[in-house]
Amino acid sequence: MHIPFAKLHTTGQELEYIQQAIASGHITGDGSFTKRCQAWLESTIGCQKALLTHSCTAALEMAVILADIQPGDEVILPSYTFVSTANAVVLRGGVPVFVDIRPDTLNLDESKIEAAITPKTKAIMPVHYAGVGCEMPTIRAIADQYNLLVIEDAAQASMSRYSGQPLGSQGHMAAFSFHATKNIVSGEGGALVINDPTLVKRAEIIWEKGTNRSQFFRGEVDKYTWVDIGSSYLPSELVAAFLWAQFQQAEQIIEQRLNLWNRYHKAFAELELHQVARRPRIPLHCQHNGHIYHLLLNDLETRSRLLAHLKAQGIQATFHYVPLHSAPAGQKYGRVAGDMSVTNDLSDRILRLPLSSSLTVAEVDQIIACVLDGLSDRAILGSASMVATP
């Protein structure tokens, strides 16, 4: 048995659309499939503009340029995130300011943001961990009070909602990922969505290597030239064609994923009842997308033992981020605001289980059984054996 952590899910239309792109003779960026994908994002999220990028990292870098982050400017973000969130700030000479996370959702703790604000603060970058929404109304209210931009790191949040509103629609900008480990994939890929209409024109210019090429092709200028900083952020049409196939079945993909997420969740209720492990916490006002199923074990030793047990059975489970504030680059380029006790604690105890729309129920049940077996000696369940009852 071998069950990978992120099993590729395809819809069956990807190759057909890639062949169409090749047959069109246009495989560079900003072709018909790119335009379809961008229109889908604009309709689904309700944003002013969506621009496909070759990665979420690229989208974050574009967002920080649009936020006009200058050397010494500070951006508030969680330490418990992928390096790209902080790297985008550092590349512009900015300073990532690390704030602790909430113990329930593992999202940026909105109650600790205000204390981290200084005269140098320019933006807040909340990360929607596991596709569960941060407390965006509170974050926006703080940002508005201090005249700060909000950049949503929605890498994991495709099709998730907060109180019915799509994640990615509540900040000034948001960055999405379509990396192979995400719910909706194109191998590599991402998107920057713009909610603030004043940022749209410059976003297009940055996206097109600092030129006004998009305006030229719309007939708004008679030639295009270099007008601002920018880079090569466009994906190829082959990537966009693959992504278009995924977008067309996005709702089904999320539904399949949530069904498996819920199967895990029901099966591990007894572990939580007996305080052997804690299941994910999903606030009632958050409609998540089933991106991650994690367990919080009681200590690092238990997590290490369970990871080894799963590996021995051919199951590729994993932990998650090493907190950025404790990383060499984080200590060099960033600063810590306040206590980081929740981040330090939970990062040592989290274990993520395989989850993909391509996993079968039988595979999920094998994983469940293996987890229960691996933790059975830690559970106080009397003589009754633990049986998964999804």
C-alpha positions, 0 to 999 in steps of 0.5 A: 500500500502506498497513499501519497499525501497529495494525490493528483485529481484530474477532470478528464478534460485537461489534455483536450484543452491543452491540445486546443491551446497547441492547435491555436498556435498561441501557447504564450500567456494571456490567450483565450484560456487565460481570459476564460480563467480570469473571467471565472475568478472575477465572477466567482469572487466578485473582484474588480480584476483577476490576473493569472500568475505562474505561482501564488508566490508571484501573485504575492510579490505583485501585491507587495509591489502594488502596496508600494512597500519600500525599504523599512516598511512593515507588514504584519503577518503570521509566523505560521505560514509558507515562506512566500508570504514573508519573502514577498515583503523582504524582496521589496526591502520590507520587514515582516512583523510576525504575530501569533495565531489563534489556537482554534483556527491557526489563523492570524490572531486578530486581537494581537494585530493592533499592538504590532502596528507602528508608524512604519506599518503599511499592510496586513497579510492574513493567511486563511489557513486550511481554507478557513477564513480569518476574522476579516471584518475585524482585520478590515476595521483595524486596517481602515482605522490605521489606513493600511492595505489588506492583502489576503494570502488565500493560497489554500482558500479556493471556493471557501467563504466567510459568512457567505462571502468568498475568501479573497473578496474582502481585502484590497487584494488577494493571492491564490495558489493552484499548485499541485498540492491545492484543491484546484490545480494546474501543476504550478500556478496562481492568481492575483485578484484585485478588489480595489479599483484604483489598483487595477491599471498598475496591476496589469502593467506590473503583470506585463513586465512593467509595460502598458501592453494590455492597454495597447491590445485594447486599443487604448494606446497606439504603442506599448512601452516600458512605464513601470517596474514589473516582471514576467508573471504570466503563465503559459496557455498550457497551464491556463488550459489545464486550469480551465478544466479544473475550474469547470468542475470546481464545485464537484472537486470541493464537494468530493474533498469535503466528503472525505474531510467529513469522513475523517472528522467523524471517525476521529471524534472519539480521539477528541472525546478522550483527549488523545488528539484534537480535531480541526476547529471550524467556526460556524460562520466559516464555510471551508473547502476541505483543504487540510485535515489535521490532528493536533497531538498531545506532544511532539513525541506522539506526533513523531511516533504516529508519523513513523507508524503511518510511514511504515504502512505506506501512508505519506502524512506530514507536519506543516510549517516551521514557524518563520520567526524561528527560521534563520531568514526570519530572524535576519529579516523580520521582527516578532511582535508579542508572544508566539506561544501558540505558534510554537506549541501547535507547530510541534504537535500538528499532523496532516493526513493525505487528502485529495479528491482522488482518494477513495473511501477505502483509502481514507478508511485505511488511513483512519484505521492506521491512525487509530491503531497508532494511537490506541496505546495512548487512548483511555478507552477501556477494553473496547477497541477503537473502530472507525465508524464514518 
